[in-house]
Amino acid sequence: MNKIKRELIMTRRFLACLRAIRPTPCSLINVMALAVAFALTVTPSAYAQVNIVFIDTEGNPVPDVIAELHISRIQAAPQDVGVIDQIDRTFVPGILLIAQGQQVRFPNSDNVRHHVYSFSDVRQFSTPLYADEEVDPILFDQAGVATLGCNIHDSMVAYVYVSEWQDRYQSDELGRIRLDNTGADVIHVWHPWLQTPGNRQEIPLTGASNNQLTIELDVRDPSQVFGFRAIREENS
């Protein structure tokens, strides 16, 4: 039985109790007691925030985990433009979370030229070879993951995660996110090092203690693997 059904049952029981009580001073006290009991029953599970920490199999925090609640789709894309810079021949940030329909800029803060491109189905593009000049932002209008590279520096790789969901999160350097509980039973996560098909995993939102939940992920750092080989194939 999911949370919504449980809340409906509790509501019906509460209303039935109200109909059975006659309006006397004592009955008003009983009504108040029932209301408090009902609130205590519903509130912790349905409306409290949940603090989640993602760790690897050795207990280390996992930053940049993308997490989604598949409840409400995005109605309108944000107007702000995402940014992936190029610093010391590295994409910064290496993982960017944006909403479907959002644009991304690719400034070059290096003193060398770069050539950013993507062959991903989500968005295929190629910038000119550039250093100091500004290039046009790229529109990402399809949901999914775009893997980026540099045609000049093969070791450079980054990911643009394009989400179609209203409730989307990215873990910080300590592997933390805070969910605004909307009654979801599962959380959908993605990370480029996750050892699952498509680098995705569906995880039940159970076992939280005091609104705290630790989730272990099987992630492996491909530090010795360059370019697009860092991502597993969908059916591997």
Summary of the structure (lengths in Angstrom):
residues: 236
radius of gyration: 23.5
end to end distance: 34.5
largest distance: 82.3
contacts: 646
relative contact order: 0.19
helix: 20%
strand: 36%
